[in-house]
Amino acid sequence: MTDHSHEPGTGPNPEPTGEALIAAVRDAGDALRNEIARVIVGQDDVVDQILMSIFCDGHALLVGVPGLAKTLLVSTIARAMDLKFSRVQFTPDLMPSDITGTEVIEEDKTTGRRELRFVPGPVFANVVLADEINRTPPKTQAALLESMQERQVSVGGVRHPLPNPFFVLATQNPLEQEGTYPLPEAQLDRFMFQILIRYPSETEELEVVRRSARKDEVTIEPVIDAAKIAEVRRIVRHCPVPEHVLRYALRLVRCTRGGDDAPSVVRDYLAWGAGPRASEALVHAAKAHALLRGSGMVTAEDVRAVAHPVLRHRILTNFNAEADQVTTDAIVDVLLDEIPVSGEDPASSRLAGRVLREGA
């Protein structure tokens, strides 16, 4: 059995990340938030979750009704990061080659020789907005699978590497289901976060209307570049995680799969639990959450803070849940209530969790 006790971020008492490294991640997050806020009103949690997925080298699925500035948010983030941005409007007639690119026959006028030349598609960008991804057939949706997982495109037996960094930020409208193609679980699992975008508050909506009425032109200035993002990703990757936090994240995920120790809501309402990729995403996202709040030590509260966007699209409800109108978010709420942080005393852990939430 391999001994990982001396690797970064493992062992019972890992060393905290240095102050300078913590500040680098926190400052990058603050700079992006401030620049984004010049265009986007509110949606602080949404912005933070997108930044966490980017800093963890992951992809995100944004779900919200029309008119909540999902497209504007993604394009604003891309401009603030000085990255190449590409938008793909998914429609029922979109073909895979429209995303990945295609080979064309090109003739050399001097020699008359013909050869195939690859013309890259819109996926060859740093930030790819897959707008209304559920409006295109599964064959076209699957064209993104290799890109998201392998960071490459294979055309005609030739592999074409994608730019680095590479992020897919997809949007989805939860209202209209006619003429849509729900994403299969295999592809949903490749999104690190499923982020819910809700209506703004009255104060925020008033500010949106004011800005719209003034029609002010706002120029977004790049505040970080690809090299800075690579540095932040490296810091997040090597951030230490205490053993008890790793085990807590693992318990949350494994309890979604049922068993004697699982809460009754899992046995009653879940048809399928989250896989190992959810455990990895929980830990990575918790590290980014801790660093963005200025801490080099990941705690169980960081895991709890990212549990909903990590798990909500990775657990599958059954007919009973649909009949009783039980959502995946409600099931995650129960898991956070019932699963002990310490793994020793479930009753006291649940009580401590309630006290923390009520006092927050």
N, C-alpha and C positions, 0 to 999 in steps of 0.2 A: 504494500500500500504506500502511495506517495505521501511524503511529509510536506505539508504546505505551511507549517507553522512559522517559517521565516520569510514567507512571501509578503509583499506589501498588502496591507488591509486584511490580514488574517490573523488567527490566534486569539486567545482569550482577552488579552489586553493590548490591542494594537496602538501604535503611537499616533497621536493626532497629527493632522496635516499642518505644515508650517503656516505662520501668520501671513507671510508674503503670498503664498499660494492661495490661501483662503481669500485674501483681499483681491487677488487677480480675478477670481471667479465672481466675487460679490460686485466688484467695480464694473466688470463686463455686463453683468445683469442689470445693474443700476443705470448704466449708460444706455442700454437698449430700451429699458422701460421708459426712461425720460424722453428718448427720441420718438418712441412709438406713441407716447401720450400726446405728442403734438398733433397727431392725426386721429387716433382712436380714443374715444371717451370711455372711461371705466374699463370693464372686462379685465380687471387686474388678475384674477385667478386664471383666466384663459391665457393671458399673456405669459404668466409665470409657468403654466404647464407646457406651453409651446417652447419656451426657453429651456425648460428642463429636458424636453425630448431632444432638442437640438444639441444641448450640451452633453447629452448621453449618446449622441450619434444614432438617434432613433427617428421613427416616423410618427406622424400624428393624424388622426381622423377627427375632423371638426364637424359636429352635428348640431344643426340649428335651423330654425325656420328662416324663410327668405327675409332679407332686409336688415340683417344683423351685422353687416360689414365683414363677413367671413373672408371674402376675396380681398377686400381692402386691407384687412389685418395682415394677411399672408404677404401681400406685395409690399406693404410697409416694412415688415420685418426683414424681407429680402433686401430692400434698399438700405435699411439701417445697418445691415451686415456687409454691405459692399460685395454682394454675391450675384452671380448671374441668375436671373429669375425667368421662369418659363411657365406659362399657363396653358393647360389643355382643357378645353370644354368638352366633357364627355357627353356623347349623343348616341342614340341607337345605331347610327350608321358608321360610327368610328371604327376603323380597322386597326389591328395591332401595329402595322407598319406606320400608321399615322402618328404613333407614339415613339416607337423605337427607332424608326428610320428604315430606309430601304436601299437596295442596290440598283443602280442604273447603269446602262451601257453607255460608255463614253468612247468616242473615236478620236484617235490621235491624227490630226489633219496632215501632219508631215509624213507619217509612215502608213497611215490608213489602217493601223492596227486598232482593234476594238478590245476593250477590257471593262470589267465590272468595277464600279466605284461606289463605295458606301456613302450615302448622304445621311448624316445624323438627324434623328428626329428631335422633338422638343424635350425628350427625357434627358438629353445631354445638357443639363444645367445643374447649378448647385442647389437651387430650391425649385421644386416642381410642384405647382398647384394643380392637383387633379380635381377639377371643379365638377361637382355632382357626379361622383364616381359611380354611383349606383344606377346611372341612366344608360350605361353601355353594357352590351352582352358580356357573359363570362369569358369568352375567348379574348376580348380586348382587355378586360380587367386582369386576366392572367398575364398579359404582356408586361405588367408592372411587377409581377412576382420575382422574376430573376433580378430585375433592377433593384428592388428593395432589399433583397436578401444578399445577393452576390455582388452588387454594385458594378454590374456589367450587363452588356447586351450581346446576345449571340445571333448573328445574321449570316446565313450561308456558311455555317460551320466556322465562322471567324468570331472571336471574342473581342468586343470593343469596350474597354474600361470606361466607366463614368467619371465625371469630374469629382474631385475631393475638396471640400465636403459635398455630400449628396443627401438631400432630405426630400421626402415626399410628404406634402401636407395636403390631404384630401378633404373635400367637403361633401356633406350629405344632407339632404332635406328630409326630415322625419315625417313630414305631413303627407305628401303625395306619393302613393305607393303604386298607382296604376302606371304601367309602362316602365317600371324600374326592375332592376335585377339585384336583389340583395347580395351583398358580398359573402362569399363562402367563409366558413370559420377559419380555414387554412390561411386565407388572406387577411382576415381581421386580426389574426394572431400576430401578424407581422407589423402591425401598428403598435408602437409602444404605448401610446395613450389614445383613448377615445375621449375627446373633450366636448362637453356639452356647453353650447353658447346660449345663454338665456336672455330674456328681455332686460334692457337696462332699467335702472331705477328712475323714478320721476325726475330727480335732479339731473341725472346723467342724460336722460332723453331731452330735457330742456336745453342742456348745453349742446347736444347734437343739433337741435333745431336752430339755436343761435348761430352756431358755426356755419350751418348750411345757408342761413339767411344772409350772413355777411359775405359768403363766398370767398373767404380768404384763401390765398394760394400759400400752401405750406410746402417748403422744400425739405425733404428728409436728407440729412447728412449722414454718410457712413461713419459709424463710431467704432466698429471692429471689422477686421478682415479675416480671410481664410486662415492665415497664420495664427491669429489670436484665438480663433475658434478651435484650431488643432491643439493649442496650448491648454485651453480650458478643458477640452475633452480629455487630455492626458491627466490633468489634475483630478478630474472627477473619477476617472478610471482607477487611479491609485489612492483615492481617499479611503482610509481605514474604516472597517465596519466591525464593531464588537460582536463576539460570538452569539450573545443572547439576542441581538437584533437580527442576525442572520436566521437564527432558529425561529424567531417570532414571524418573520416574513414567510418562512417555509411552512409554519403551522397554518397561517392564513390561507395559503394556496392549497395545501393538502386537504384542509377541511372542506374545500369546495367539492372534493371528489367523493364525499360521503364517508361511511364508516361509523363505528360505534361512538367515536369521540366527536363526531360532527354535530352541530346544532340541528334541531329538528327541522328548521326552515330549509336546510340543505336537502335533507331526505325527502321533504314534502314538495319542494318547488324546483329543484335543479335536476335537469336531465343529464348534464355533462359539466364537469368541473374544469378548472384551469390547468394548463400543462406546465412543464418546467420553465418555458419561456416567460411565464408570468412571475415565477420566483426571481428570475434574473432581472426582469424589468422592475420589480418592486425594490430590489436592493439598489440597482443603479439609479433609479429615480429618487430614492431616499437620500443617496449620496449627493445628488445635484441639489435637492431641496435643502439639505443641511448647509452646503457651501453657499447657496444663494442667500441664506439668512445669516451668513457670517460665522458659521460654526464648522470646525474641522472634525467633529465627532458626531457620527450618525446615531440617532436615538430611535426608540420605538415610535415616538411621535412623528418622526419624519416618514416612517413607513406608513403610519396611519393617514398622514396628510396626502399621500399619493395613491392610496388603495383604490379609491373609486375610479379614477381614469385608467388605472392599470388593469383592473379586474372586470369592469362593467361589460366589456365586449368579449371577454374570454370565458364567461360562464353562460351556459345555455339553459334557459328556463323550460319547464314542461307545460303541459296543458293545464294543470292545476293552478300554476302561477298566472297563466293568462286568464283563467276563469275568475280567480280572486284578485286580479289586477295587482299582482306583486311584481315589482320591477327588480332588475338586477341591482340597482342602487340600494333598494330596500334590503336586499339580501346581504349586500356588503355591510350595510349599517348593523345588521344583526351579528355578522361575523366580528366586526370591531367591538361589539358589545360583549360577545360571548367568549371569544378566544383570548386566553390569558397572555399577558405580555411576558411574564416570568416563566410560565410553563410549570409552575409549582402549585399555586393556589388559585384556581379559577375564580372562586367567589370574591376573594379580596382584589384580584386583578380587575374584575368587572366593576367592582365598587370604585376602585381608583380611577378607572377610565371614565365613569360617569361623573365623578367629582371634577376631573380635569375639564371635561366638556362643559359642565354647568358653570364652572368658574371662568371659562374662557370668554 
